[in-house]
Amino acid sequence: MLKNYLKTALRNILGNKFYAALNVGGLTIGLVVGLLLLLWVRDELSFDRFHKNEKQIYRIGIEGGTGISKRVFTSIIPPVAFFAKKELPEVEDGVRIMSIGDAPFKYKDKVFIESNFAFTDPSYFSVFDFNLIRGDQRNPFPDINSLVITESTARRYFGNEDPIGKVVTMGLDEQCKVTGVIRDYPANSSFQYHVLLPMNRFNELSYVRKQTSYDGKTVVPSMNADWSYFGFATYLLLRPGASAAALEKKLQAIHERNKPEDKPVPYVTQPLGKMHLYQMDGNDGGIDAVRIFAIVAIMILAVACMNYVNLSTARSMLRAKEVGMRKIVGAGRGQLLMQFVIETLLLFAIATTLALLLISLLLPYFNQLSGKQVAFRLSDPGMAFWILMVLLGTLAAASIYPALLLSSFKPLHVLRGKITATIGKSTFRRVLVVVQFSVSIVLIIGTMIIGKQLSYIRNKNLGYDKAHIFSFGMRPDMQQHAEAVKHELLKQKAILAVAGVGRDMVDGGSATGDNDWDGKPANSNTWFSQIFADEHTIDFFKMKVVAGKNFTGAVADSTHFLINETAMREMGLKNAIGKRLRIQTVNGTIIGVVKDFHFSSVHAKIEPAVFQFKPANCWKLYIKTTGADAAKAIAAAQAVWKQYNNDIPFRYAFLDESYNKLYLKEEQQEMIFTLFAAVAVFISCLGLLGLAAYTAQVKTKEIGIRKVLGAGAVEIVRLLATEFVLLVMAANIIAIPVAWYVMREWLNGFAYRTVMPSGVFVFAGVCAALVAMATISYHALKSAVSNPVKALRTE
């Protein structure tokens, strides 16, 4: 019986190659796109969930600030983990991580610039599942000069040599010995540190030896007593059944007991598994993009299924006699149902095979497009089960209704010629066409809005000049001679200006809530972003001083401050000039107000900022070139760099490129949306092409009669095209409000955003209508110019 089903199914497929090709093509493209997107979604949802204690590990944050500066700090003070382990029975273990910027590591004559390294506690290797494959798991850092590296780092440094015991030089002359090697981090890990140093080393060098805290003056015996320095990512491993909410209150009590002047200081916990997709305060950190891509994947698969259902049900009339004859000779409905399911299974098997092959071929390009490292391994039981469920769901959606419809025909009605495309069945097909094009129009509008927002971001006036500017970070020895470096660079005709800044202009910096000013409200806890500057910074970036004056470089500027407009509003000052302001241990006077400018992503509102004149802390040098002579300016900077860092590679970055990198995810989303919107339109058009061919086929006699009676080509085209154009118009009516709502929610993720002009929605609708007309025009014109006598003779 099964053999007969297969032979019949194969005969039907080969006898209707055009429709079979449309069905297989639509299903294949839908499966490829849907599965690629769902692989991306699965990868995003899997971040940090491979740790065996994932559900018991929490990141700890501190809520601070008032008004617009209110935020949750994910880098917190160092004593938290120490006191939590010491005093709270629900805390099993804890680990602190202090990430460091670029630093050189040398082995023999080789120099490596590491940007992913950190200080951490030994518990890093027990709280998380980053086990040592070389070294002592229980004692990864035997002393403060120990070093743990990843496998790939070991190969970069030492080739095939045994890394254990090898001595490398960090910075200028700090000797460290490799005592452990861990496996390379999974791609779905938020931790990607290539080099790890013991936290005791930081404590020894920064506290025990120097006996100072972050301000360089207050005596602090160790990092476990420093309640002021916010620089440590802290994770606590809780015992089973422990309450995170109760933990927050206990941590707050510990903090306020040790530093009462900080009251109130609310603590926040976040499960490790949510860290990748949610911000610490629970807002979107990527989860919205995951939801959108999951919905798009399901929509693409649904469009492919609708395409199959539409073509199958539309052709049901042409198979009515086959069904009637089979029933008369004794075939039951179950047998007919099985026949049509087998036919769908055969088509689906071909589509699935092609889809899996295409995914294997296209995955490297998809990873490049999306910036991910998604793997496609059917040998992975979890992935195989997940893909199987998607395939079965798609198969069920595509096969059940057509099989039930085709097996339900009554044989006597068929033989008497009473089977027609009833109102209900015709309506169902129309609904599917409307839904297909609604999905396509939503994706087209989404692509256009994302592109418009990215264009708005790229061209937005940031409040400072970023054109033809590059920068590099100075090493300590070079920073000590910063004035001489600037003087040397300004001798070059290709360099127009040079300025030092104590932060990255586009990627954030330090902030402080340790401040006071005349008239500060008792309940105010405003945090300021700190920008260490020299006397050239404001003019260099063409920032506008709207009140007061700029730094002059005089000694008195060490107690002078410039603030931005937002800071003045948050401080409740109408005229800030001459007002007293204390930032940490520096008591001084506000001498100027700078017009608001963006010093972070436009996802966030501009926060209070304060400029402090402190050239000694300006570790980053910004250089403005003439544009045409940028290469000469870079060469000059490299020459000066080699005078102080001859054995360390020179690395620089242009400011506008660094700014654009902030929105890399949005750019990737735009490209993916554009590609998959085109795919959705293409699949919809495949279905429309099949329906147009079917309509022309069943209306052959009507077209012939109309032409005999004098109808011209225009009337025939109108006859065949009108219905489809009306369906696309109905799709517009549905899609436009849906797209408006979805994109409004997406734009709400930006504090500064573009508008959604009506022209975007009109353009998308017109595009869909034109594509639909172009799709059906071939069969419409073919029918319009055909010989009516031949059509009537055929009928």
C-alpha positions in Angstrom: 0.0 0.0 0.0 2.8 2.4 0.9 4.5 1.7 -2.3 1.3 2.5 -4.3 1.0 5.8 -2.3 4.6 6.7 -3.2 4.2 5.8 -6.9 0.9 7.8 -7.1 2.4 10.8 -5.3 5.5 10.7 -7.5 3.3 10.5 -10.7 1.3 13.5 -9.6 4.5 15.5 -8.8 6.1 14.7 -12.1 2.9 15.4 -14.0 2.6 18.9 -12.5 6.2 20.0 -12.5 5.4 23.7 -12.5 3.3 23.6 -9.3 5.6 21.1 -7.7 8.5 23.4 -8.3 6.6 26.3 -6.8 5.7 24.3 -3.7 9.2 22.9 -3.2 10.8 26.3 -3.9 8.5 28.1 -1.4 9.0 25.5 1.3 12.7 25.3 0.8 13.3 29.1 1.0 10.9 29.4 4.0 12.7 26.6 5.9 16.2 28.1 5.2 15.3 31.5 6.4 13.1 30.4 9.3 15.7 27.9 10.6 18.6 30.4 10.2 16.7 33.0 12.2 15.6 30.5 14.8 19.2 29.3 15.1 20.1 32.9 15.9 17.4 33.2 18.4 18.4 29.9 20.1 22.0 31.1 20.3 21.0 34.4 21.9 18.8 32.6 24.5 21.5 30.1 25.4 24.0 32.7 26.6 25.6 31.8 30.0 23.1 28.9 30.5 25.7 26.2 30.2 27.0 26.7 33.8 25.6 23.9 36.0 24.8 26.4 38.8 23.4 29.0 36.4 20.1 29.3 38.2 21.8 30.0 41.5 24.3 32.6 40.3 23.3 36.3 40.5 25.0 39.4 39.3 24.9 42.1 42.0 24.2 45.8 41.2 23.7 49.0 43.2 21.0 51.5 42.4 22.2 55.1 42.5 21.4 58.5 41.3 18.2 60.6 41.2 16.4 62.2 38.3 17.9 61.6 34.9 21.1 60.2 36.4 19.3 57.4 38.1 20.8 54.0 37.1 21.8 50.6 38.3 25.6 50.2 38.5 26.8 46.8 37.4 30.4 47.5 38.5 30.3 47.9 42.2 32.5 48.2 45.3 34.9 45.4 46.2 33.8 44.6 49.8 30.4 43.2 48.7 31.5 39.6 47.9 33.8 39.5 50.9 31.1 40.5 53.4 28.4 38.4 51.7 30.5 35.2 52.0 31.5 36.1 55.6 28.1 37.1 57.0 25.3 35.6 54.9 24.6 31.9 55.2 22.6 31.8 51.9 25.7 32.8 50.0 27.8 29.8 49.1 30.5 31.6 47.2 31.3 34.8 45.4 33.6 36.2 42.7 34.8 39.6 41.7 36.0 40.6 38.2 37.8 43.8 37.4 38.2 44.3 33.7 41.2 46.2 32.4 41.8 48.0 29.1 44.6 47.3 26.6 47.9 46.2 28.0 51.0 44.7 26.4 52.2 41.2 27.3 55.7 40.2 26.1 57.3 36.7 25.7 60.8 36.8 24.5 60.8 39.0 21.4 57.0 38.8 20.8 54.6 41.5 22.0 50.8 41.0 22.3 48.3 43.7 23.1 45.5 42.1 25.2 42.2 43.9 25.4 40.3 41.1 27.2 42.0 40.5 30.5 41.0 41.0 34.1 41.8 40.6 37.8 39.6 38.0 39.5 39.3 35.8 42.6 40.3 32.1 42.6 36.5 31.3 43.0 36.1 32.4 39.3 37.0 28.8 38.4 34.5 27.2 40.9 31.5 29.5 40.7 31.6 29.3 36.9 32.3 26.2 34.8 35.6 27.4 33.5 37.7 24.5 34.6 41.5 24.4 34.3 42.8 21.9 31.8 46.3 22.6 33.0 47.2 23.7 36.5 45.7 23.3 39.9 41.9 23.9 39.9 41.9 24.4 43.7 44.8 26.8 43.7 44.9 28.5 40.3 46.9 31.5 41.6 49.7 30.3 43.9 51.0 33.8 44.3 50.2 37.4 43.1 52.5 36.9 40.1 50.4 34.1 38.7 48.7 34.1 35.4 45.9 32.0 33.9 45.3 32.0 30.1 43.1 30.4 27.5 44.2 27.6 25.1 44.3 29.9 22.1 46.3 32.5 24.1 48.8 29.9 25.1 49.2 28.9 21.4 49.7 32.6 20.4 52.3 33.1 23.0 54.2 29.8 23.1 53.2 27.8 20.0 53.4 24.1 20.9 55.6 24.6 24.0 54.2 23.7 27.5 52.8 27.0 28.8 53.0 26.1 32.5 55.8 27.9 34.2 56.5 30.2 31.3 57.3 33.8 32.4 55.8 36.7 30.5 56.2 40.5 31.1 53.1 42.6 31.6 53.3 46.3 30.9 56.8 47.6 31.2 58.5 45.2 33.6 56.0 43.2 35.6 57.0 39.5 35.6 54.2 37.0 35.7 54.3 33.2 35.5 51.7 31.0 33.7 50.1 28.7 36.4 47.0 27.6 34.6 45.2 27.1 31.2 41.5 27.0 30.6 39.6 26.0 27.5 38.6 28.7 25.1 35.3 30.2 26.1 32.1 29.1 24.3 30.8 31.7 21.9 27.7 32.0 24.0 29.6 33.1 27.1 29.4 36.7 28.3 32.9 36.2 29.7 35.7 36.2 27.1 38.9 37.1 29.1 42.0 35.8 27.4 44.2 36.5 30.4 43.3 36.4 34.1 45.4 37.7 37.0 44.8 37.2 40.8 42.7 39.8 42.6 45.3 39.7 45.4 47.7 41.3 43.0 45.5 44.3 42.5 44.9 44.5 46.3 48.6 44.3 47.0 49.7 46.9 44.4 46.8 49.3 44.8 46.1 49.2 48.6 48.6 47.3 50.7 51.6 49.0 49.2 50.1 52.4 48.4 47.7 52.5 51.3 45.3 54.7 49.3 41.9 54.4 47.7 40.8 55.7 44.3 41.2 59.3 45.2 44.9 58.9 46.0 44.5 60.4 49.5 42.2 58.5 51.8 44.0 55.7 53.6 42.3 52.3 53.1 44.0 49.2 54.4 42.7 46.8 51.7 40.1 46.6 48.9 37.7 44.8 51.3 37.5 48.1 53.2 37.0 50.4 50.2 33.3 51.4 50.0 33.9 54.1 47.4 35.5 52.5 44.3 32.9 51.3 41.8 34.9 49.0 39.5 34.1 45.4 40.2 31.6 43.1 38.6 30.4 40.9 41.4 28.6 37.5 41.2 27.3 35.5 44.1 26.5 31.8 44.1 23.4 31.2 46.4 22.5 28.0 48.1 19.4 26.2 46.7 16.2 27.8 47.9 17.8 31.2 48.8 15.7 34.3 48.1 17.3 36.9 45.9 14.9 39.6 47.2 16.0 38.9 50.8 19.6 39.0 49.7 19.2 42.5 48.3 17.9 43.8 51.6 20.7 42.1 53.6 23.4 43.5 51.2 21.9 47.0 51.6 22.0 46.7 55.4 25.7 45.6 55.3 26.6 48.6 53.1 24.7 51.1 55.1 26.2 49.8 58.3 29.8 50.2 57.0 29.1 53.5 55.2 26.1 55.3 56.7 26.5 58.4 54.7 25.4 56.5 51.5 21.9 55.8 52.8 19.8 54.7 51.2 21.7 52.4 48.9 19.4 49.8 47.3 20.9 46.6 45.9 19.7 44.8 42.8 20.2 41.1 41.8 20.0 39.7 38.3 20.1 36.0 37.4 23.1 35.0 35.3 20.9 33.6 32.5 19.3 37.0 32.0 22.4 39.0 31.9 23.0 38.9 28.1 19.5 40.1 27.1 18.3 42.3 29.9 19.7 45.4 31.5 20.3 45.3 35.2 17.1 47.3 35.8 15.0 44.8 33.8 14.8 46.9 30.7 15.6 45.6 27.2 19.2 44.7 26.6 18.6 42.7 23.5 15.5 40.6 24.3 13.3 42.8 22.1 15.5 42.0 19.1 15.2 38.3 20.0 11.5 38.5 20.2 11.3 40.3 16.8 13.5 37.8 15.1 11.6 34.9 16.6 8.3 36.4 15.3 9.9 37.1 11.9 11.1 33.5 11.7 7.6 32.2 12.5 6.1 34.6 10.0 8.4 33.5 7.2 7.6 29.8 8.0 3.9 30.7 8.1 4.1 32.4 4.7 5.8 29.3 3.2 3.1 27.1 4.7 0.4 29.4 3.4 2.0 29.3 0.0 1.7 25.5 0.0 -1.8 25.5 1.3 -3.0 28.1 -1.1 -1.6 26.3 -4.2 -2.8 22.9 -3.0 -6.4 24.1 -2.3 -6.5 26.2 -5.4 -5.7 23.1 -7.5 -8.2 21.0 -5.6 -10.7 21.4 -8.5 -8.4 19.8 -10.9 -8.1 16.7 -8.7 -11.8 16.4 -7.9 -12.5 13.7 -10.5 -9.5 11.7 -9.3 -10.9 11.8 -5.7 -14.5 10.9 -6.9 -13.3 7.9 -8.9 -11.1 6.6 -6.1 -14.1 6.8 -3.7 -16.4 5.0 -6.1 -14.0 2.1 -6.5 -13.8 1.8 -2.7 -11.2 4.1 -1.3 -12.1 5.4 2.2 -11.4 8.9 3.4 -8.6 7.6 5.6 -6.8 6.1 2.6 -7.3 9.3 0.5 -6.0 11.4 3.5 -2.9 9.2 3.6 -2.4 9.5 -0.1 -2.3 13.3 0.0 -0.3 13.3 3.2 2.3 11.1 1.5 2.4 13.4 -1.4 3.0 16.4 0.9 5.6 14.3 2.8 7.5 13.6 -0.4 7.5 17.3 -1.4 8.5 18.3 2.1 11.3 15.7 2.2 12.7 17.2 -0.9 12.4 20.7 0.4 13.9 19.8 3.8 16.9 18.1 2.2 17.5 21.1 0.0 17.0 23.4 3.0 19.5 21.6 5.2 22.1 21.6 2.4 21.6 25.3 1.8 21.8 26.1 5.5 25.2 24.4 5.7 26.4 26.4 2.7 25.0 29.7 3.8 25.7 29.6 7.5 29.2 31.2 7.2 27.7 34.1 5.3 24.8 34.4 7.8 27.3 34.4 10.7 29.3 37.2 8.9 26.1 39.1 8.3 24.8 38.7 11.9 28.2 39.0 13.7 27.7 35.6 15.4 29.2 32.2 15.5 26.1 30.1 15.2 26.8 26.4 14.7 24.7 23.9 12.8 25.3 20.4 14.1 22.6 17.7 13.7 24.9 15.5 15.9 24.0 17.8 18.8 20.9 16.1 20.4 19.4 19.3 21.6 19.8 21.1 18.3 18.5 18.0 16.4 15.4 17.8 18.6 14.8 21.5 18.2 15.1 21.4 14.4 12.9 18.3 14.2 10.1 20.1 16.2 10.3 23.1 13.8 10.1 20.7 10.7 7.2 18.7 12.1 5.3 21.9 13.0 5.9 23.3 9.5 4.9 20.0 8.0 1.7 19.8 10.0 0.7 23.4 9.2 1.3 22.8 5.5 -0.3 19.3 5.0 -3.3 18.8 7.3 -5.8 21.2 5.8 -5.1 20.4 2.1 -5.3 16.7 2.8 -8.6 17.1 4.7 -10.1 19.3 2.0 -9.1 17.0 -0.9 -10.3 13.9 0.8 -13.7 15.4 1.7 -15.2 15.6 -1.8 -18.5 13.7 -2.4 -18.1 11.4 -5.4 -21.6 11.9 -6.8 -21.3 15.7 -6.7 -18.0 15.3 -8.5 -19.3 13.1 -11.3 -22.3 15.4 -11.8 -20.0 18.4 -12.1 -21.3 20.1 -9.0 -18.0 20.6 -7.3 -17.0 24.2 -7.6 -14.8 26.5 -5.8 -17.3 27.4 -3.1 -17.5 30.7 -1.3 -15.9 29.4 1.8 -12.9 27.8 0.1 -12.4 30.8 -2.1 -12.5 33.1 0.9 -10.0 30.9 2.7 -7.5 31.3 -0.2 -8.0 35.0 -0.3 -7.4 35.2 3.5 -4.1 33.4 3.0 -3.0 35.7 0.2 -3.9 38.7 2.4 -1.9 37.3 5.3 1.1 36.5 3.2 1.3 40.0 1.8 0.6 41.6 5.2 3.7 39.9 6.5 5.7 41.1 3.6 4.5 44.7 3.9 5.3 44.7 7.7 8.8 43.5 7.0 9.3 46.1 4.2 8.1 48.9 6.5 10.3 47.5 9.4 13.3 47.6 7.1 12.7 51.1 6.0 12.2 52.4 9.6 15.3 50.7 10.8 17.3 52.2 8.0 15.8 55.7 8.6 16.7 55.5 12.3 20.3 54.4 11.5 20.6 57.3 9.1 19.3 59.6 11.8 21.9 58.3 14.2 24.8 58.6 11.7 23.9 62.2 10.8 22.7 63.4 14.2 24.4 66.5 15.6 26.2 65.1 18.7 27.1 68.4 20.1 30.8 68.0 19.2 32.9 67.5 16.1 34.0 64.0 15.2 35.2 64.5 11.6 38.8 63.6 10.7 39.7 62.8 14.3 41.7 59.7 15.4 42.9 58.8 18.9 45.2 56.4 20.7 45.7 55.6 24.4 49.0 56.7 25.9 51.2 54.3 28.0 52.3 55.7 31.4 55.7 56.8 30.3 54.3 58.7 27.3 51.5 60.2 29.4 54.1 61.8 31.7 55.5 63.6 28.7 52.1 64.5 27.2 52.9 68.1 26.6 56.1 67.3 24.7 54.2 64.8 22.6 51.5 67.4 21.7 54.2 69.9 20.8 55.9 67.4 18.5 52.7 66.4 16.8 51.6 70.0 16.2 54.8 70.6 14.1 53.2 68.4 11.4 51.2 70.3 8.7 48.8 67.4 8.5 47.7 67.9 12.1 45.4 70.8 12.9 44.9 70.2 16.7 45.7 67.9 19.6 43.9 67.4 22.9 44.0 65.1 25.8 40.9 63.5 27.4 40.6 61.1 30.4 38.0 58.9 28.7 36.7 57.5 25.5 34.4 60.1 23.9 31.9 57.6 22.6 32.2 54.5 24.8 31.7 55.8 28.4 33.9 56.5 31.3 33.8 56.9 35.1 31.0 58.5 37.1 30.6 59.6 40.7 27.8 60.3 43.1 30.3 61.7 45.7 29.5 65.4 45.2 28.1 68.4 46.9 27.1 72.0 45.9 25.5 75.0 47.4 21.8 74.5 47.7 21.9 70.7 47.0 18.6 69.2 48.1 18.8 66.7 51.0 17.2 63.9 48.9 19.4 64.5 45.8 21.8 61.8 44.7 22.8 63.1 41.3 25.6 61.2 39.6 28.0 63.0 37.3 29.9 61.5 34.3 33.5 62.6 34.9 35.5 64.0 32.0 39.1 64.8 32.7 40.3 67.4 30.3 43.1 69.8 29.3 42.7 73.4 28.2 42.3 72.4 24.6 39.5 69.8 24.9 36.5 72.1 24.6 37.8 74.0 21.6 39.2 70.8 20.0 35.8 69.2 19.8 34.1 72.5 18.9 31.8 72.2 21.9 29.8 75.4 22.7 30.3 77.1 26.1 26.8 78.7 26.6 27.7 80.4 29.9 30.9 81.4 31.6 34.3 80.6 30.2 36.6 77.7 29.2 39.7 76.4 31.0 42.8 78.5 30.4 45.4 76.0 31.5 46.3 78.1 34.6 47.1 76.4 37.9 43.8 77.8 39.3 41.9 75.5 36.8 42.7 72.6 39.1 39.8 73.7 41.3 37.5 74.9 38.4 34.7 72.9 36.8 32.7 73.0 33.6 29.3 71.3 33.6 26.8 70.5 30.9 23.3 71.9 30.6 21.7 68.7 31.9 23.9 68.9 35.1 22.8 72.5 35.7 19.1 71.5 35.4 19.5 68.4 37.7 21.4 70.6 40.2 18.4 73.0 40.3 20.6 76.0 39.3 19.4 78.8 37.1 22.8 80.4 37.1 25.6 78.0 37.8 28.6 80.3 37.2 30.5 81.0 40.4 28.7 78.3 42.4 30.6 76.0 44.7 30.9 72.3 43.6 32.7 69.4 45.2 33.5 66.3 43.2 35.0 63.6 45.4 37.8 65.3 47.3 38.1 68.3 45.0 36.4 71.5 46.2 36.1 74.1 43.5 34.0 76.5 41.5 31.8 76.2 38.4 33.3 78.5 35.7 31.4 77.5 32.7 28.4 75.6 31.2 28.8 73.5 28.1 25.9 72.9 25.7 24.6 69.3 26.0 26.5 66.8 23.8 26.2 63.0 23.4 29.0 61.1 25.2 27.3 57.7 24.9 24.8 55.9 22.8 21.6 57.7 21.7 19.7 54.8 23.3 20.1 56.7 26.6 19.3 60.3 27.4 22.2 62.8 28.0 23.2 62.6 31.6 24.9 65.2 33.9 28.5 65.6 33.1 31.4 67.5 34.7 34.7 68.5 33.1 37.6 68.5 35.5 40.9 70.2 34.5 43.4 67.3 35.1 45.9 66.9 32.3 47.7 64.2 34.3 44.7 62.0 34.0 44.2 62.6 30.2 45.4 59.2 29.0 43.8 59.4 25.6 45.2 61.6 22.9 42.8 62.9 20.1 44.3 64.3 16.9 42.5 66.3 14.3 43.8 66.0 10.7 43.2 67.9 7.5 41.3 64.9 6.1 43.3 64.6 2.9 46.5 64.2 4.8 45.2 61.7 7.4 47.8 59.1 6.5 50.6 61.6 7.1 49.1 62.5 10.5 48.9 58.8 11.5 52.5 58.2 10.4 53.6 61.2 12.5 51.7 59.9 15.6 53.3 56.4 15.1 56.7 58.0 14.9 56.2 59.8 18.2 54.7 56.6 19.7 57.8 54.6 18.9 60.0 57.1 20.8 58.3 55.9 24.0 56.9 52.4 23.1 59.3 51.1 20.5 58.4 47.4 21.1 54.6 47.9 21.5 52.4 48.0 18.3 50.7 51.4 17.6 46.9 51.2 17.6 44.5 54.0 16.8 40.9 54.5 15.9 38.9 57.2 14.1 36.3 58.8 16.2 33.5 58.5 13.6 34.2 54.8 13.1 34.1 54.2 16.9 30.8 56.0 17.1 29.3 53.9 14.3 30.4 50.7 16.1 28.0 51.6 18.9 25.2 50.7 16.5 26.7 47.6 14.9 23.8 45.4 16.2 21.2 47.8 14.7 23.1 47.8 11.4 23.1 44.0 11.4 19.4 43.9 12.1 18.8 46.3 9.2 20.7 44.0 6.8 18.9 40.9 8.1 15.5 42.6 7.9 16.2 43.8 4.3 17.2 40.3 3.2 14.3 38.5 4.9 11.7 41.1 3.8 12.8 40.3 0.2 12.5 36.6 0.9 9.0 37.0 2.3 7.9 39.0 -0.7 9.5 36.4 -3.0 7.7 33.5 -1.3 4.4 35.4 -1.5 5.0 36.0 -5.1 5.6 32.3 -5.8 2.2 31.6 -4.4 0.7 34.5 -6.3 2.3 33.2 -9.5 0.7 29.8 -9.0 -2.7 31.2 -8.2 -2.5 33.4 -11.3 -1.7 30.4 -13.4 -4.5 28.4 -11.8 -7.0 31.3 -12.3 -6.1 31.6 -15.9 -6.5 27.9 -16.3 -10.0 27.6 -14.7 -11.2 30.7 -16.5 -10.0 29.6 -20.0 -13.6 29.1 -21.3 -14.8 32.4 -19.8 -11.8 34.3 -21.4 -12.5 32.7 -24.7 -16.2 33.7 -24.7 -15.3 37.2 -23.7 -12.8 37.6 -26.5 -15.2 36.2 -29.0 -17.7 38.8 -27.9 -15.2 41.6 -28.4 -13.3 41.9 -25.1 -9.8 43.4 -25.6 -6.5 42.5 -23.9 -6.9 45.3 -21.3 -10.3 43.9 -20.2 -8.9 40.4 -19.9 -5.9 41.6 -17.9 -8.2 43.6 -15.7 -10.4 40.5 -15.2 -7.5 38.4 -13.9 -5.6 41.1 -12.0 -8.4 43.0 -10.2 -9.0 40.4 -7.5 -5.3 40.1 -6.6 -4.8 43.9 -6.5 -7.8 44.2 -4.1 -6.2 41.5 -1.9 -2.9 43.4 -1.7 -4.8 46.5 -0.8 -6.6 44.6 2.0 -3.1 43.4 3.1 -2.0 47.1 3.3 -5.0 48.0 5.5 -4.0 45.2 7.9 -0.2 45.6 7.8 0.2 49.3 8.2 -1.2 49.6 11.7 0.6 46.5 12.8 3.9 47.8 11.4 3.3 51.2 13.0 2.8 49.7 16.4 5.8 47.3 16.2 8.2 49.9 14.9 7.0 52.5 17.4 7.9 50.0 20.2 11.3 49.4 18.6 12.0 53.2 18.3 11.1 53.6 22.0 14.3 51.8 22.8 16.1 55.0 21.6 16.0 58.2 23.7 16.6 60.1 20.5 14.8 58.8 17.4 13.5 59.6 14.0 9.8 60.1 13.1 7.8 57.6 11.1 6.5 59.6 8.1 3.4 58.4 6.3 5.4 58.2 3.1 7.2 55.1 4.3 3.9 53.3 4.7 2.5 54.5 1.4 5.8 53.5 -0.4 5.7 50.0 1.1 2.1 49.5 0.1 2.8 50.7 -3.5 5.8 48.5 -3.7 3.8 45.4 -2.7 1.1 46.2 -5.2 3.6 46.7 -8.0 5.4 43.5 -7.2 2.0 41.7 -7.2 1.0 43.2 -10.5 4.4 42.2 -12.0 4.0 38.7 -10.7 0.5 38.0 -12.2 1.1 40.0 -15.4 2.8 37.2 -17.3 -0.2 34.8 -17.0 -2.7 37.7 -17.5 -1.0 38.8 -20.7 -0.6 35.3 -21.9 -4.3 34.6 -21.5 -5.2 38.0 -23.1 -3.3 37.3 -26.3 -4.3 33.6 -26.6 -6.5 32.3 -29.5 -10.1 32.2 -28.2 -11.0 29.5 -30.7 -8.3 27.2 -29.4 -9.5 27.9 -25.8 -13.1 27.0 -26.6 -12.1 23.9 -28.6 -10.0 22.8 -25.6 -12.9 23.3 -23.2 
